[in-house]
Amino acid sequence: MSDIHFIDTTLRDGNQSLWALNMKTAAMVEAAEQMDQAGFESMEFFVTNMFKKYVREHKEDPWEWLREGTKRLRKTELRLHGGLKGGLEKKPASILKLIIEKVVDSGITLTRTSNSWNDYEVFGEEVKGLRELGMETVVNLIYSVSPRHTDEYYARKAREAAAIKPYRICFKDVGGLLTPERTRSLVPLVLENIGDTPVEFHAHCNNGLAPLNYLEAIELGMTTIHTSVPPLANASAQPSIFNMVRNVRAVGHTPLVDDEVLRPVEQHFTYVAKRDGLPIGKPVEYNHGQYLHQVPGGMISNFVHQLKLVGMEDKLPAALEEAARVRAEWGYPIMVTPLSQFVGTQAAFNVILGERYKEVADQSIQYALGIWGREGAELMDPDVKDKILGRPRAKAWEEWEQPEPSLAELRSQVGGPSISDEELVLRVYAGVDEVKTMMEAGRPREYLSARQPLVRLINELTRQKEYTQVYIRKPGFSLTLGRNADGDGGNGNGAGEAADL
């Protein structure tokens, strides 16, 4: 029987997959010290997507989370998620290198990242570059379903992944497409072909099968799995830590984590979800249609939004069917960022306009030219490729080269030489005006929690400018705190919102 190690994904993948990075900094800070006591082998902690999202929408500085979170998470090895390549947007190498340097300076020296095509010849250069900056890499071996993604394909890709000498390999089921049967056939194949390279398993619960697949993999020799703390578990995120600990024990293995320490964390995040109107992750029913279109859950909601804008929300089934058709024509790319977004956008165009490839997005042209991976150009159906590249817009992209400004040049573009490294990153990702607005908003507010002492809670509430009255009620007891018109505290009436506890 084996000791089973746990990688926590709550604050990164759970927040990203279920809450679209809508958890505020203070909510994460509030839970950090408690999570640090659980005994996780490692914790996914920071992702570059936060730079734009947190600045523009939350008016918060993500570097603040890096500083405050690392102060509180002292026992657990923390991880970045990302590398020296951009996600949906191509960024200059100089700024990506700077981000890695700043993260390493904070004490985080491990990241997990992917090449969207499992192209380890290209990926090897990235891993080498990260190592030179002081960052070791867990490289993803991404699972997919198509005529190309055979047993031979995964045996070969496992060997190629091991050959670039990563810190570890992560077998990643990003679409929640694995079944227990396929897990039984594929996991031994991967383990046989990676030699002595350590391996871990990361799966999403889109089809409700990930917990079963984890148990199958454990029985076959994998000993490190990725889980999340509810309510940031299940649905399109990772399996629940509580569910997996129970099941690991039930089949005779030893989970090297104290799940009872995490009960207050579950309570805290449930409170955050209810307060901020965020979804509670729940197990989902099996849906065989997922294997046909393979569109990730977050993209389906975007499909609905796009179709609703043009009054065609009833066309969702047609859009999903079209996504499967586009994916086949494009050579069966793995439905992972950014390739899944490109496939989905083109499918939406085709359905909305009622004619296939009547219009194409710039990303479709870039894909056909191999800008987002050489296999895109090599594997695309020739007739479809001609349709995409046979238009004037494609000529401009044929001559395009990735701009690579230096840090000095970037500084001159966004404000001048006095800008700090951290602010430079924020301005490049989120925009100059957006960063100024964020800075004017001040530091993130402390997150008021039901677990905090009552006196502290009242004190903090009375400081909130949007509230003029606070009511505390329970059976047989009532207390009202109010702010007078002149701003002094007192038991009175005033215009404005009230906090009712």
N, C-alpha and C positions, 0 to 999 in steps of 0.2 A: 504494500500500500504506500502511496506517495504523499509527500507534503505538497500542498497546492498553494501557489503564490498568487496574489491579486494585484492587478494594476487598476487604480481608480481613474475613472473618466468623467466623474460628476461635473466638475467645474469647467471642463473643456467640451467633450463630445456631448454630454448630457445637456449642457447649456446651449450648445450649438444646434444639436439635432432636434431637441424638443422645444427650446425656448428662443431659438434664433438669436442667441447671445443677448437676450433681454434681461439677464440677471444683473442687477446693479453691483458695483464694486463693494459697497458696504455689506450687502447680503453675503457675498463670498467671504469677506474678511471676518464676519461674525461667526462663520462655521469653521474657519481654518484650523484653529488650535485644537478643537475637538476632533476633527478629521485626522490630525497629525498623531493622535493617540491610538489609532486603530491597527497599526502594523502593516499598512500597505507596503508592498515592495517598492512601488513607485506611484507617482500621481501625475496625470496630464494636467497642466497648470496654465499654460499661456499659448495663444495662437495669434498670428499676425492679422487675422481678420478683425481682431478687436480694435485695431488702430482707427479704421474708418467708422465702424459701427458705434464704438463708445464715444468718440469725439462728436460725431454728427447727431446721433440720436439721444444719447444719455448725457451729453455735455460733461463727460468724465474723461480723465486722462488715464489711459490703460497702463502707462508706466507707474501710476500710483498703485495699481493692483500688484504689479511686479515687486515694488518696494515693500508694500504692506504685507502681501502674502508670504514673501520669503522670510520676513521677520517672524511669522507665526508658524510656519511649516518647517521645523528644524530637524525632525526625525526622519521625514519621508523624502526620498529622492524625487526631485521635481523634474518635469519634462516640458520642453517646448514642443509644439506641434507645427512643423514646417521646416523649410530648408532654404536653399539658395536659389529657388525658383519661385516665381509668383504663382498665384492661384488663378482666378478668373482674369486678372490683369497682369500684364508683363511689366515688371518694375526693373529699374536699373540695377545692375549687379552691385554697384557701390552702396546703394541704400540697403539691399538685402544683406550684404556683408556687414554693414554697420549694425543692423538689428542683431545679428548673431553675436557680434562683439559685445554689445550692451547686455544681452541676455547672459552670456558667459560671465561677464563682469559681476552680474548679480548672484552668481554661484550655480546657475543651471548649466550643466554640461552634457545633457542628453536630450535628443530630439527623436521624434518618430515622423517619418515622411514617406512620400510615394513618388514614383514615376507613373503617370496615368496609363502607360502602355506596358508596365513591367519591363521596361527597356533598361536592363542593367548595364549595358555598355555606356549609355548616356548617364545613368544613375551613378555609376562608379566614380565619375569625375566630380559629381556633386558631393558624394560621401567623402572623397579625398579632400575637397575644398573645405568642408565642414570640420574635418579632423584637424586641418592646418590652423583653424580658428579656435580650436580647443573644444569642439563639440563632437561627441560620438553620436552615431546614428543607428536607430532601429529602422530597418528598411522594410516596407510593406511588400508582401507578395499577395496581390489582390485576386480574389476569386471572382469568376464571372461564368456565365452560361452562354455558349454559342457553339457552332460547329468548329470554331477555331480553338476553343478552350478545352482541350482534351487531356487525358492522362499524360500523354507524351509531352504536351505543352507544359504542364505543371512540373513534371519531372525535370525537364530542361530548364525552366525558369528557376526552380529551386537550386539547381546547380549553379546557374549564373548569379543568383543572388548571393549564395555562399562565397563565390569566387571573388567578390569585391570586398570581402572581409569586414562586414558590418559588425557593430556591437551585438546586434541580434537580428533575427528575421521575425517579422510579425505576419502570420497568416491571417489575412483580413477579408472578412465577408461583409463588404460595405453595403451590399444591397439586401442582406438577409435572405440569400438565395440558396444557401446550403440546406440539404436535408440530412437526416441521420444516416441514410444509406450512402449518400455521396461522401459524407464525412468519413465513414468507415473505409471507403475505397481510396480517398485522396490523402488523408492525414498520414498513413504509413508511407505513401509515395513521397510526400514532402520530407518526412523525417529521414527516410533512406537516402535522400539526395542532398541534404544540407550538411552532411558530415557532423562535425562536433560544434557547429554554430548553434548557440542557444535559440530557442523559438518560443514565441508566445502567440496567443489566439485572441483576435479582436473580431467580434461579430455584432451586427445590428439585429434587432428583433422584429423587423418589418413583417415577417410572416409567422412569428410566434414560435419558431423552431430553434432559436439560438441556444436556450438553456439545455435542450436535448443534445444539440451538437457539441456543446462544451463537455457534457458528460461522456459522450462517445469519444471525443478527442482525449480526455483525461484517461480513459480506459486504454487508449492506444499509445499513451506515453507523453502527452503534452502536460506540463505542470504549471503553466502560467497563463491566467485568463484575465480578460478585461471586464470589469463590472462597474455599476454605478449605484449611487444611493437614491432610492425613491424619494420624491416623485420624479427624479430625473433619470429614470430607468424604464426599460420596456419600450413599447411603441416603436419609434424609429431609432432609439438609443440602444445601449447595452443592457444585458440582463441585470436584474436586481442582485445586489450583493447579498441580501438576506436569503433570497431564494437559492442562490448558488451555494452559499455556505451550508444551508440545510441539506441540499442534495449531495454535496461533496461528502459530508459526514455520513449520509445515509448509505452511500455506496462504499464506505470504508476508508476514505482518505482523510487527511488532516488539513483543514484550511488554516493557513498561517495568517489569520486576521481575527481581531476581536470584534465581531459584528455588533455585540451589545453596546460597545462604545459609540456606535453610529446611530443608535435610536434617537438621541437628542438632535442629531444632524437631520435625520428624516423629518422630525417634528418641525425643525427650523425651516427647511425648504418647503414643507407643506404650507406653513404659515406664509412664506414668501409668495408661493404660487397663488394662494387665496387672496392675499393682499393686492398683488399686482395683476391679477387676472390671467395667470399663466397656466398652461395645461398640466394636468396630472398624468404622468405616463402610466399606461395600463397595457397588459398583455393584449395582443390583437389576434383576431381570428385568421386562420389560414386562407389565403387567397391565391389560387393558382394563376390568375391573370398576371400576377407580379412577374412570373417567369416568362411571360410573353413580351411585355413591354420593358420591364426592368427599370422603370422610371422611379428614382428614389422618392420617398414620401414627401420630403420638403418641396420637391419639384412639382408634385401633383397639385399641391396647394397653389403654386405659382401658375400652373396651367389654368386652374379655376379662375384665378385673378385675371389673367390675360383674356380668357374667353368672356368673362363677365363684362370687361370693358367694352366689348363690341357686341354685347347682347347675345352671345353664343354659348352660354354656360352648359346648355344641353349637349354640346359637341364634345364633352370630355371623353366619352368612350371612343369617339372617332380620333381624337387627338392622341390618345394612348395607343390605339392601333397604328396610327401613322408614325408614332415614335418608333415602334418596332420595325416598321418598313424602312424608315430612314436609317436606323441603326444597321440593318442588314446591308443596305446600299453603301454605307460608309465603312464597311469592313469589320463590323461587330466590335466597335470600341467598348472598353469597359465603362460602364455607366457610373463614372466617378468624376468629381470636379477636376477640370472644367468641361470634359468631353460630354458628360451627360447634359449639361446646360446647353451646349451647342446643338446636340441632337434634338433636345426638347424645343428649343426656340425655332429650329427649322420646321419641325413637325407642326408647331402652332401656326407658323406662317402658311404652310400648305393647306391646313384645314380652314383657317380664317379667310384666305383668299380664294379658296375653292379650286385652285390649280396648283399642281405640284411644281415647286421650284420657280414659280412665276417671279417671286422675289426671294432674295437670300440675304442673310445677315453677313456682315463683314467677317464674323467668326467662321461662317461656313466656307468662305473663300480662303481664309487663313488655314483652316483645317485641310482643305483640298490641296493647298500649296505645301503642306508639311510643316507649317510654322508651329503647330501645337503637337508635333511628333511626326517623325518621318513615316511611320506606318500609316498615318492618315492619308498621305498622298499615295503610298504604295498599294493600299488595300481597297481604296474607293472604287466602286463600279465605274468603268470608263465612260459610259454614257452619261451618268450623273455628274461625273467630274467635268465633262465637256459642257454640260448645262450651267454648272456653277462658274467655271472659268471662262466661258465664252461670252462674257459681258464686260463692258468698259471698266467697271469698278475693279475687276480682277487685275487689270493691267497695272494699276497703282500699287496693289499689294505685291505683285511679282517683283517689283523693284525695292520693296520695303526692307530696311534693316533695323534691327533693334537699336534704338538710341542708347548710348552708354555714357551719360554725363558723369563727371567726377563729383565728389561731394562738394567741392568748391563751386562748381558750376551749378549744382542743385541749390546751394545756398543763395547764390546770386539770383536765381529764378524765383525763389520764394521768400526773400526778405533780407538777405545780406549776411555778412560774415559773423555777426554777433549772435546768431541763432545757435542754441545748444544742439547737441546731437539728438537729444530726445525730441525737442520741438521740431527739428528738421524732419525726422521720420513722420511725425504727426502731420506736418504740413504737406509732405509729399503724398501721403495716403488719404488724408481727409480734406485738404484744402486750407488755404491761408485764412480766409474769413471764418471758416468753421472752427479753426483752432482758437482764433481770437475770441469768438463767442463762448467757447468752452472755458477759456481762462477767465473770462468775466463772470462766469457762473460760480467760480470758486471751487474749493475742494469738495469731493463727494460727501454728502451728509451721512452721519452715523445712522445705521439702520436700527430703528426701534423694534425691539423684539419682545414678545410675550414672556420670554424667559428672564428678562432683566428685572432688577428690583423695582418695586412700585414707585419709590421716591425718585429714583433716577428717571423712570419713564415719565412721570409727571413733569419733572424738571425739563426734560428734553422737549416734551410736547409744548410747554409754555413758551419755548424759544422759537417755535415754528411760526413764521410770519403769516402764513395763510390761515391759521386758526385763531379765532378770538375767544373761543370758549372750549373748555374741556369738561366732559361729564364722566364721572365714574359711578357706575351703578351696580349693585348686587342686591339680592333679597335682604331687606331690612337696613340697607345702607345706601346713601346717595351723597355725592360730593360734586360741586360745580366750581370750576375755576374759570374766571373770565378776565378779559382785558378791556379796560375802559377806553373811551374815545381818545383820551390823551396819551394812551399807551401804557399807563400804569396797570399793574395787576389788580385784580379785585373781583368780588363776586357780583357781577353785573351783566347787563346785556350789551351786545355789540354786534355790528354788522360783520358778516364774513362766515367762513365755514366753521364747523364744530367737529371735534374729535370725540366720538362716543365710545367708551371702553366698557 
